[in-house]
Amino acid sequence: MSERSNPRARWLDEPVVDPESIKAETVAYFRALDEAATQRYHFRHADEEGGLRFIEAVPDRGELVAIKQAELTSAGRLHRYSWEHLEDEHGGLADQAIDPEEDLLEIIPTEEFQRVWTQ
C-alpha cells in the first residue's frame, strides 16, 4: 500500500503536537512580557453588543502585545485574562498583536484599567 493510499502512513511521519507544552510555552511568553515590562499601554474598546474590553499591552519586537485583558459584558459580567488565566468558555487573551488604530482602541489612563482589573 502506498503512502498516498494509506493516510496513517503520512500521519505517523508528522510531528506530534503536545497541547500541554504549547500552553506552557504560551504562559511562559506572556509571563515574561508581563514581568519584564518597562512600558505599558492601556486601551478600551466598545463592542457591538454594548460590552467593553480593557487591554494592557506591552511592546514586543515592534508590536503591541496584550498581556492583560478584562471584558465587561453588556450584562455586567467581568472576565479577566492574563498569563495566569489564558482562556475559558467566555473568551481569552488576544493571541495576535494589537493595532490601536486598526482595532479602534481608545487610550485610557492606567488608573482606569486598574480599577476594572481589580474589581
matplotlib code that plots the C-alpha trace (Angstrom):
import matplotlib.pyplot as plt

x = [0.0, 1.5, 1.7, -0.9, -3.4, -2.6, -3.4, -2.0, 1.5, 1.5, 0.1, 2.8, 5.5, 4.1, 5.5, 3.4, 1.9, 1.6, -1.1, 0.3, 3.8, 2.2, 0.2, 3.3, 5.3, 2.4, 2.1, 5.9, 5.9, 3.1, 4.5, 8.0, 6.5, 4.4, 7.3, 9.9, 7.7, 9.1, 6.4, 2.7, -0.2, -3.9, -6.8, -10.6, -12.8, -16.6, -18.1, -21.2, -23.2, -22.5, -19.7, -16.3, -12.8, -9.9, -6.4, -2.9, -0.3, 3.5, 5.8, 7.5, 9.6, 8.0, 4.4, 2.0, 1.0, -1.9, -0.7, -3.9, -7.5, -10.7, -14.0, -17.1, -20.2, -23.3, -24.9, -22.3, -20.2, -16.4, -14.0, -10.2, -7.4, -3.6, -0.8, -2.4, -5.7, -5.4, -8.9, -12.2, -15.6, -16.3, -13.1, -9.4, -6.4, -5.7, -3.3, -2.4, -0.6, -2.9, -3.0, -4.8, -5.8, -7.0, -8.7, -10.4, -8.9, -9.2, -6.1, -7.1, -5.3, -3.5, -5.9, -9.0, -7.6, -6.5, -9.9, -11.6, -8.9, -9.0, -12.9]
y = [0.0, 3.3, 6.4, 8.1, 5.4, 4.9, 8.1, 6.5, 6.3, 10.0, 10.8, 8.9, 10.9, 14.3, 15.8, 15.1, 18.3, 18.3, 20.8, 21.0, 22.0, 24.6, 26.0, 26.0, 27.9, 30.4, 31.0, 31.5, 34.0, 36.2, 35.9, 37.0, 40.0, 41.0, 40.7, 42.4, 45.3, 48.8, 50.4, 49.6, 50.9, 50.8, 50.8, 50.4, 49.1, 49.0, 46.0, 45.9, 44.3, 47.0, 45.3, 46.9, 45.4, 46.8, 45.9, 46.3, 45.9, 46.0, 46.3, 43.2, 43.1, 46.2, 45.2, 45.7, 42.5, 42.3, 40.8, 41.5, 41.8, 42.5, 42.0, 43.6, 42.2, 44.2, 42.1, 43.4, 40.2, 40.7, 38.2, 38.6, 37.1, 37.1, 34.6, 33.3, 32.6, 32.5, 31.5, 30.0, 29.3, 33.1, 34.1, 34.5, 36.7, 38.2, 35.9, 38.4, 41.7, 44.7, 47.8, 50.6, 52.4, 49.4, 47.8, 51.2, 51.2, 54.3, 55.1, 55.2, 56.1, 53.3, 54.0, 53.3, 49.9, 49.1, 50.0, 47.5, 44.8, 44.8, 44.7]
z = [0.0, -1.0, 1.3, -0.9, -0.3, 3.4, 5.3, 8.5, 7.0, 6.3, 9.8, 11.6, 9.9, 11.1, 14.3, 17.4, 18.9, 22.7, 23.8, 27.3, 26.1, 23.8, 26.7, 28.9, 26.3, 25.8, 29.6, 29.8, 26.9, 28.4, 31.9, 30.7, 28.9, 32.0, 34.4, 32.3, 31.0, 31.5, 29.4, 29.5, 27.4, 28.3, 25.9, 25.9, 23.1, 22.9, 21.1, 19.0, 21.9, 24.4, 26.2, 26.9, 26.6, 28.6, 27.5, 29.0, 26.3, 26.1, 23.2, 21.9, 18.7, 17.2, 18.0, 20.9, 22.7, 25.1, 28.4, 30.4, 29.1, 31.0, 29.3, 30.8, 29.1, 28.5, 31.3, 33.7, 33.9, 34.1, 32.6, 33.1, 31.1, 31.5, 31.7, 34.9, 33.1, 29.3, 28.3, 29.4, 27.9, 27.6, 25.7, 26.1, 26.0, 22.5, 20.7, 17.9, 18.1, 18.5, 16.4, 18.3, 15.2, 13.2, 16.2, 17.1, 20.6, 22.8, 25.0, 28.7, 31.9, 33.8, 36.8, 34.7, 33.6, 37.2, 38.5, 36.2, 36.5, 40.3, 40.6]

ax = plt.figure().add_subplot(projection="3d")
ax.plot(x, y, z, "-o")
ax.set_aspect("equal")
plt.show()
